[in-house]
Amino acid sequence: MPREATAPAPAAARTARRRAALHWVAVHALAIAAALFFLLPFVFLFLTSVMTDHQALTSDLWPTRWQWSNFSKVWHTPGFLTWWRNTLLYAAAGTALTVVSSLPVAYALAKFRFRGRNLALMAVVSMMMLPPQVTIIPMYLFWAKQLHLTGSLWPLIVPMAFGDAFSIFLLRQFLLTVPREYLEAARIDGCGELRTLLRVVLPMARPAVAAVALFQFFYCWNDYFGPQIYASENPGAWTLSYGLESFKSAHHTNWNLTMAATLLVMAPVIVLFFFAQRAFIEGVTLTGVKG
């Protein structure tokens, strides 16, 4: 009798678990569909990158033989390491210069009271609306005719030492939320404006600085237009985004190698965002609270 009484219990538990699973799928159906929409292209990219040369040209979706050597072939392609080094230099230097030059301007626009402050802010916002294609001809003539720096990445790196409109605006919106009492207390203790910025404001603005740094790093890493204009004549100054186009043209029938090269170009950005996503999301959500 006890066995007969307890027999339906496991079946009831399985039914309850099944209903709970179906309920969870129904509630999160849109999220699951969106996740698959973004994830499946990466899965296809990865599976194609480990196929053989022959299978990559077929309609097969699953590799019959996992050819991991494709990544090694791409890595040892002549010029690939140079593109990698140039991209890392461009992204690291551009990010550092943008943060260092934009933070003081944002601090001044957020906390200083001076004549023409609103006009300066309007000028910064106006720069955000100006596409780079509008100024590319005079800028190219300046770098080519006056400074003779075309064929390198310096025309792209040096301007970042003078600030970036989007970074200034984003940092300024965050700094508006910093209580003025902290700044006044620092000044009473004898801190100048620079020391106040470094010792008080910067530690409090780390989420916004992290967001700006990530935005700028991603922009530099993926930039194709700039290297095409200034560095196309010198293969030794190519970046990964521009070199990948050349690699694709040279291996247009080897889709497995092209996909492997694409993954190697995307990997650092994905890894960086994975580890820094908390600071990135916090910085984005905390900016713009006060206008």
Secondary structure as GFF3:
##gff-version 3
##sequence-region A 1 291
A	DSSP	alpha_helix	2	6	.	.	.	ID=ss1
A	DSSP	alpha_helix	8	27	.	.	.	ID=ss2
A	DSSP	alpha_helix	29	49	.	.	.	ID=ss3
A	DSSP	three_ten_helix	55	57	.	.	.	ID=ss4
A	DSSP	alpha_helix	69	75	.	.	.	ID=ss5
A	DSSP	alpha_helix	80	111	.	.	.	ID=ss6
A	DSSP	alpha_helix	117	129	.	.	.	ID=ss7
A	DSSP	alpha_helix	132	141	.	.	.	ID=ss8
A	DSSP	pi_helix	142	146	.	.	.	ID=ss9
A	DSSP	alpha_helix	154	157	.	.	.	ID=ss10
A	DSSP	three_ten_helix	158	162	.	.	.	ID=ss11
A	DSSP	alpha_helix	165	175	.	.	.	ID=ss12
A	DSSP	alpha_helix	180	188	.	.	.	ID=ss13
A	DSSP	alpha_helix	193	196	.	.	.	ID=ss14
A	DSSP	pi_helix	197	201	.	.	.	ID=ss15
A	DSSP	alpha_helix	202	204	.	.	.	ID=ss16
A	DSSP	alpha_helix	206	222	.	.	.	ID=ss17
A	DSSP	alpha_helix	225	230	.	.	.	ID=ss18
A	DSSP	three_ten_helix	235	237	.	.	.	ID=ss19
A	DSSP	alpha_helix	240	250	.	.	.	ID=ss20
A	DSSP	alpha_helix	255	286	.	.	.	ID=ss21
###
